[in-house]
Amino acid sequence: MQQGESVAKNIKRILNGESTEEFEYVDRGTVCSLGSHDGVGMVFGKPIAGKKAAFMKKVIDTRAVFKIGGIGLAFKKGKF
């Protein structure tokens, strides 16, 4: 998602005759769901597991849908 946003901004900058900006990845962590009520992950350097990790994965997925299509799509396709 981060890289996609950077690409979109740089395409706009190119079309406006401006110079592009370098992409810098920010690692906020990784989360993996293991079924609907279990998961594992590392968020901001802290390990999480179980229901907390599964919930965090749903939050991440719903946020991605929101960023793509807004609140309407998030309510329609969100994980909650």
N, CA, C and O atoms as a GROMACS GRO file, in nm:
protein
  320
    1MET      N    1   0.084  -0.118   0.000
    1MET     CA    2   0.000   0.000   0.000
    1MET      C    3   0.089   0.125   0.000
    1MET      O    4   0.061   0.221  -0.073
    2GLN      N    5   0.194   0.125   0.081
    2GLN     CA    6   0.281   0.243   0.088
    2GLN      C    7   0.344   0.273  -0.048
    2GLN      O    8   0.348   0.389  -0.091
    3GLN      N    9   0.392   0.169  -0.114
    3GLN     CA   10   0.459   0.190  -0.242
    3GLN      C   11   0.360   0.237  -0.348
    3GLN      O   12   0.394   0.320  -0.432
    4GLY      N   13   0.239   0.184  -0.345
    4GLY     CA   14   0.137   0.226  -0.440
    4GLY      C   15   0.104   0.374  -0.427
    4GLY      O   16   0.088   0.444  -0.528
    5GLU      N   17   0.094   0.422  -0.303
    5GLU     CA   18   0.068   0.564  -0.280
    5GLU      C   19   0.182   0.649  -0.334
    5GLU      O   20   0.159   0.754  -0.394
    6SER      N   21   0.305   0.602  -0.314
    6SER     CA   22   0.422   0.675  -0.363
    6SER      C   23   0.423   0.681  -0.515
    6SER      O   24   0.453   0.784  -0.574
    7VAL      N   25   0.390   0.568  -0.579
    7VAL     CA   26   0.386   0.564  -0.725
    7VAL      C   27   0.280   0.661  -0.779
    7VAL      O   28   0.306   0.735  -0.873
    8ALA      N   29   0.162   0.660  -0.718
    8ALA     CA   30   0.055   0.749  -0.763
    8ALA      C   31   0.096   0.896  -0.752
    8ALA      O   32   0.072   0.975  -0.843
    9LYS      N   33   0.158   0.932  -0.640
    9LYS     CA   34   0.204   1.070  -0.622
    9LYS      C   35   0.311   1.106  -0.724
    9LYS      O   36   0.311   1.217  -0.777
   10ASN      N   37   0.402   1.012  -0.752
   10ASN     CA   38   0.509   1.040  -0.848
   10ASN      C   39   0.456   1.051  -0.991
   10ASN      O   40   0.507   1.130  -1.069
   11ILE      N   41   0.354   0.972  -1.026
   11ILE     CA   42   0.294   0.986  -1.158
   11ILE      C   43   0.232   1.124  -1.172
   11ILE      O   44   0.247   1.190  -1.275
   12LYS      N   45   0.162   1.168  -1.069
   12LYS     CA   46   0.103   1.302  -1.070
   12LYS      C   47   0.211   1.409  -1.083
   12LYS      O   48   0.195   1.506  -1.157
   13ARG      N   49   0.322   1.390  -1.011
   13ARG     CA   50   0.432   1.486  -1.018
   13ARG      C   51   0.491   1.492  -1.159
   13ARG      O   52   0.522   1.600  -1.210
   14ILE      N   53   0.507   1.376  -1.222
   14ILE     CA   54   0.561   1.371  -1.358
   14ILE      C   55   0.468   1.443  -1.455
   14ILE      O   56   0.513   1.521  -1.540
   15LEU      N   57   0.338   1.418  -1.442
   15LEU     CA   58   0.240   1.482  -1.530
   15LEU      C   59   0.237   1.634  -1.511
   15LEU      O   60   0.202   1.707  -1.604
   16ASN      N   61   0.274   1.680  -1.392
   16ASN     CA   62   0.278   1.824  -1.364
   16ASN      C   63   0.416   1.884  -1.390
   16ASN      O   64   0.439   2.001  -1.362
   17GLY      N   65   0.508   1.803  -1.446
   17GLY     CA   66   0.640   1.851  -1.479
   17GLY      C   67   0.731   1.870  -1.359
   17GLY      O   68   0.830   1.943  -1.366
   18GLU      N   69   0.698   1.805  -1.248
   18GLU     CA   70   0.778   1.816  -1.126
   18GLU      C   71   0.870   1.695  -1.112
   18GLU      O   72   0.849   1.593  -1.177
   19SER      N   73   0.970   1.708  -1.028
   19SER     CA   74   1.060   1.595  -1.004
   19SER      C   75   0.993   1.495  -0.909
   19SER      O   76   0.908   1.531  -0.827
   20THR      N   77   1.033   1.370  -0.922
   20THR     CA   78   0.974   1.264  -0.839
   20THR      C   79   1.044   1.258  -0.703
   20THR      O   80   1.154   1.310  -0.685
   21GLU      N   81   0.976   1.194  -0.609
   21GLU     CA   82   1.033   1.175  -0.475
   21GLU      C   83   1.068   1.029  -0.456
   21GLU      O   84   0.999   0.940  -0.506
   22GLU      N   85   1.175   1.004  -0.384
   22GLU     CA   86   1.219   0.867  -0.359
   22GLU      C   87   1.125   0.798  -0.259
   22GLU      O   88   1.078   0.860  -0.164
   23PHE      N   89   1.098   0.670  -0.282
   23PHE     CA   90   1.013   0.592  -0.192
   23PHE      C   91   1.094   0.545  -0.072
   23PHE      O   92   1.205   0.493  -0.087
   24GLU      N   93   1.038   0.563   0.046
   24GLU     CA   94   1.100   0.512   0.169
   24GLU      C   95   1.000   0.425   0.242
   24GLU      O   96   0.896   0.473   0.286
   25TYR      N   97   1.031   0.296   0.254
   25TYR     CA   98   0.943   0.200   0.320
   25TYR      C   99   0.950   0.218   0.472
   25TYR      O  100   1.059   0.231   0.528
   26VAL      N  101   0.835   0.219   0.537
   26VAL     CA  102   0.827   0.226   0.683
   26VAL      C  103   0.770   0.094   0.731
   26VAL      O  104   0.654   0.063   0.704
   27ASP      N  105   0.850   0.016   0.802
   27ASP     CA  106   0.806  -0.115   0.851
   27ASP      C  107   0.728  -0.098   0.980
   27ASP      O  108   0.785  -0.066   1.085
   28ARG      N  109   0.598  -0.119   0.972
   28ARG     CA  110   0.512  -0.109   1.090
   28ARG      C  111   0.484  -0.246   1.150
   28ARG      O  112   0.422  -0.256   1.257
   29GLY      N  113   0.528  -0.350   1.083
   29GLY     CA  114   0.510  -0.485   1.134
   29GLY      C  115   0.445  -0.577   1.032
   29GLY      O  116   0.419  -0.539   0.918
   30THR      N  117   0.420  -0.699   1.078
   30THR     CA  118   0.361  -0.802   0.995
   30THR      C  119   0.261  -0.880   1.078
   30THR      O  120   0.288  -0.912   1.194
   31VAL      N  121   0.146  -0.910   1.020
   31VAL     CA  122   0.044  -0.987   1.090
   31VAL      C  123  -0.009  -1.094   0.996
   31VAL      O  124  -0.032  -1.069   0.878
   32CYS      N  125  -0.029  -1.213   1.050
   32CYS     CA  126  -0.082  -1.325   0.974
   32CYS      C  127  -0.198  -1.386   1.050
   32CYS      O  128  -0.185  -1.423   1.166
   33SER      N  129  -0.314  -1.397   0.983
   33SER     CA  130  -0.427  -1.463   1.048
   33SER      C  131  -0.414  -1.614   1.029
   33SER      O  132  -0.370  -1.661   0.924
   34LEU      N  133  -0.453  -1.686   1.130
   34LEU     CA  134  -0.453  -1.833   1.127
   34LEU      C  135  -0.596  -1.878   1.155
   34LEU      O  136  -0.626  -1.930   1.263
   35GLY      N  137  -0.682  -1.858   1.059
   35GLY     CA  138  -0.824  -1.881   1.080
   35GLY      C  139  -0.891  -1.751   1.120
   35GLY      O  140  -0.828  -1.645   1.119
   36SER      N  141  -1.019  -1.759   1.155
   36SER     CA  142  -1.093  -1.636   1.184
   36SER      C  143  -1.072  -1.583   1.325
   36SER      O  144  -1.104  -1.467   1.352
   37HIS      N  145  -1.019  -1.664   1.416
   37HIS     CA  146  -1.004  -1.620   1.555
   37HIS      C  147  -0.864  -1.638   1.611
   37HIS      O  148  -0.846  -1.637   1.733
   38ASP      N  149  -0.765  -1.656   1.525
   38ASP     CA  150  -0.629  -1.678   1.573
   38ASP      C  151  -0.532  -1.615   1.475
   38ASP      O  152  -0.561  -1.601   1.356
   39GLY      N  153  -0.416  -1.576   1.525
   39GLY     CA  154  -0.316  -1.517   1.440
   39GLY      C  155  -0.186  -1.493   1.514
   39GLY      O  156  -0.179  -1.513   1.636
   40VAL      N  157  -0.085  -1.452   1.441
   40VAL     CA  158   0.045  -1.417   1.498
   40VAL      C  159   0.096  -1.294   1.427
   40VAL      O  160   0.054  -1.263   1.315
   41GLY      N  161   0.186  -1.223   1.491
   41GLY     CA  162   0.243  -1.108   1.424
   41GLY      C  163   0.338  -1.028   1.511
   41GLY      O  164   0.358  -1.056   1.629
   42MET      N  165   0.393  -0.927   1.448
   42MET     CA  166   0.482  -0.832   1.512
   42MET      C  167   0.434  -0.694   1.470
   42MET      O  168   0.438  -0.661   1.352
   43VAL      N  169   0.389  -0.613   1.566
   43VAL     CA  170   0.336  -0.481   1.536
   43VAL      C  171   0.417  -0.377   1.613
   43VAL      O  172   0.423  -0.380   1.736
   44PHE      N  173   0.479  -0.285   1.540
   44PHE     CA  174   0.567  -0.183   1.598
   44PHE      C  175   0.670  -0.245   1.692
   44PHE      O  176   0.699  -0.191   1.799
   45GLY      N  177   0.724  -0.360   1.652
   45GLY     CA  178   0.829  -0.427   1.727
   45GLY      C  179   0.783  -0.512   1.843
   45GLY      O  180   0.865  -0.568   1.916
   46LYS      N  181   0.652  -0.524   1.862
   46LYS     CA  182   0.600  -0.604   1.973
   46LYS      C  183   0.526  -0.726   1.919
   46LYS      O  184   0.443  -0.713   1.829
   47PRO      N  185   0.556  -0.845   1.973
   47PRO     CA  186   0.487  -0.965   1.926
   47PRO      C  187   0.342  -0.968   1.975
   47PRO      O  188   0.313  -0.929   2.088
   48ILE      N  189   0.252  -1.014   1.888
   48ILE     CA  190   0.113  -1.035   1.926
   48ILE      C  191   0.071  -1.172   1.876
   48ILE      O  192   0.127  -1.224   1.780
   49ALA      N  193  -0.028  -1.230   1.941
   49ALA     CA  194  -0.076  -1.362   1.901
   49ALA      C  195  -0.221  -1.379   1.945
   49ALA      O  196  -0.274  -1.301   2.025
   50GLY      N  197  -0.283  -1.481   1.890
   50GLY     CA  198  -0.419  -1.515   1.929
   50GLY      C  199  -0.523  -1.422   1.871
   50GLY      O  200  -0.511  -1.376   1.757
   51LYS      N  201  -0.626  -1.394   1.951
   51LYS     CA  202  -0.738  -1.311   1.906
   51LYS      C  203  -0.695  -1.168   1.875
   51LYS      O  204  -0.751  -1.105   1.785
   52LYS      N  205  -0.596  -1.116   1.949
   52LYS     CA  206  -0.548  -0.980   1.922
   52LYS      C  207  -0.488  -0.971   1.782
   52LYS      O  208  -0.513  -0.875   1.709
   53ALA      N  209  -0.410  -1.072   1.744
   53ALA     CA  210  -0.348  -1.072   1.612
   53ALA      C  211  -0.454  -1.088   1.503
   53ALA      O  212  -0.446  -1.022   1.399
   54ALA      N  213  -0.552  -1.174   1.525
   54ALA     CA  214  -0.660  -1.192   1.426
   54ALA      C  215  -0.739  -1.063   1.410
   54ALA      O  216  -0.774  -1.026   1.298
   55PHE      N  217  -0.766  -0.994   1.520
   55PHE     CA  218  -0.837  -0.867   1.515
   55PHE      C  219  -0.754  -0.762   1.440
   55PHE      O  220  -0.808  -0.688   1.358
   56MET      N  221  -0.624  -0.756   1.468
   56MET     CA  222  -0.537  -0.660   1.401
   56MET      C  223  -0.534  -0.685   1.251
   56MET      O  224  -0.533  -0.589   1.173
   57LYS      N  225  -0.532  -0.811   1.209
   57LYS     CA  226  -0.534  -0.844   1.066
   57LYS      C  227  -0.663  -0.793   1.002
   57LYS      O  228  -0.659  -0.741   0.890
   58LYS      N  229  -0.776  -0.807   1.070
   58LYS     CA  230  -0.903  -0.757   1.018
   58LYS      C  231  -0.901  -0.604   1.006
   58LYS      O  232  -0.953  -0.548   0.910
   59VAL      N  233  -0.840  -0.538   1.104
   59VAL     CA  234  -0.828  -0.392   1.100
   59VAL      C  235  -0.743  -0.350   0.980
   59VAL      O  236  -0.779  -0.257   0.908
   60ILE      N  237  -0.632  -0.418   0.959
   60ILE     CA  238  -0.543  -0.385   0.847
   60ILE      C  239  -0.614  -0.405   0.714
   60ILE      O  240  -0.606  -0.320   0.625
   61ASP      N  241  -0.684  -0.518   0.699
   61ASP     CA  242  -0.756  -0.545   0.574
   61ASP      C  243  -0.865  -0.441   0.548
   61ASP      O  244  -0.880  -0.393   0.436
   62THR      N  245  -0.940  -0.407   0.653
   62THR     CA  246  -1.048  -0.310   0.637
   62THR      C  247  -0.992  -0.171   0.606
   62THR      O  248  -1.052  -0.097   0.528
   63ARG      N  249  -0.880  -0.136   0.665
   63ARG     CA  250  -0.816  -0.007   0.636
   63ARG      C  251  -0.774   0.001   0.490
   63ARG      O  252  -0.790   0.105   0.426
   64ALA      N  253  -0.720  -0.108   0.437
   64ALA     CA  254  -0.679  -0.110   0.297
   64ALA      C  255  -0.799  -0.090   0.206
   64ALA      O  256  -0.791  -0.015   0.108
   65VAL      N  257  -0.911  -0.156   0.236
   65VAL     CA  258  -1.032  -0.140   0.157
   65VAL      C  259  -1.082   0.004   0.166
   65VAL      O  260  -1.124   0.062   0.067
   66PHE      N  261  -1.077   0.062   0.286
   66PHE     CA  262  -1.118   0.202   0.306
   66PHE      C  263  -1.034   0.297   0.222
   66PHE      O  264  -1.087   0.388   0.159
   67LYS      N  265  -0.902   0.276   0.221
   67LYS     CA  266  -0.813   0.366   0.147
   67LYS      C  267  -0.838   0.358  -0.003
   67LYS      O  268  -0.816   0.455  -0.076
   68ILE      N  269  -0.883   0.242  -0.050
   68ILE     CA  270  -0.910   0.225  -0.193
   68ILE      C  271  -1.046   0.282  -0.231
   68ILE      O  272  -1.057   0.353  -0.332
   69GLY      N  273  -1.150   0.252  -0.152
   69GLY     CA  274  -1.284   0.287  -0.195
   69GLY      C  275  -1.366   0.370  -0.101
   69GLY      O  276  -1.485   0.394  -0.127
   70GLY      N  277  -1.308   0.416   0.009
   70GLY     CA  278  -1.382   0.502   0.101
   70GLY      C  279  -1.465   0.426   0.202
   70GLY      O  280  -1.462   0.303   0.209
   71ILE      N  281  -1.540   0.502   0.280
   71ILE     CA  282  -1.616   0.446   0.392
   71ILE      C  283  -1.726   0.350   0.346
   71ILE      O  284  -1.752   0.249   0.412
   72GLY      N  285  -1.790   0.381   0.233
   72GLY     CA  286  -1.896   0.295   0.183
   72GLY      C  287  -1.847   0.155   0.151
   72GLY      O  288  -1.909   0.056   0.190
   73LEU      N  289  -1.734   0.146   0.082
   73LEU     CA  290  -1.678   0.016   0.048
   73LEU      C  291  -1.627  -0.055   0.173
   73LEU      O  292  -1.638  -0.177   0.183
   74ALA      N  293  -1.572   0.020   0.267
   74ALA     CA  294  -1.523  -0.041   0.391
   74ALA      C  295  -1.638  -0.106   0.467
   74ALA      O  296  -1.622  -0.215   0.522
   75PHE      N  297  -1.754  -0.039   0.472
   75PHE     CA  298  -1.869  -0.098   0.540
   75PHE      C  299  -1.924  -0.218   0.463
   75PHE      O  300  -1.971  -0.315   0.522
   76LYS      N  301  -1.916  -0.210   0.331
   76LYS     CA  302  -1.970  -0.318   0.248
   76LYS      C  303  -1.879  -0.440   0.247
   76LYS      O  304  -1.927  -0.553   0.258
   77LYS      N  305  -1.749  -0.419   0.234
   77LYS     CA  306  -1.654  -0.529   0.217
   77LYS      C  307  -1.562  -0.551   0.337
   77LYS      O  308  -1.481  -0.643   0.336
   78GLY      N  309  -1.575  -0.468   0.440
   78GLY     CA  310  -1.488  -0.478   0.556
   78GLY      C  311  -1.501  -0.612   0.626
   78GLY      O  312  -1.596  -0.687   0.603
   79LYS      N  313  -1.406  -0.643   0.711
   79LYS     CA  314  -1.396  -0.773   0.776
   79LYS      C  315  -1.474  -0.782   0.907
   79LYS      O  316  -1.468  -0.885   0.973
   80PHE      N  317  -1.546  -0.677   0.945
   80PHE     CA  318  -1.615  -0.680   1.075
   80PHE      C  319  -1.762  -0.707   1.059
   80PHE      O  320  -1.835  -0.713   1.158
   0.00000   0.00000   0.00000
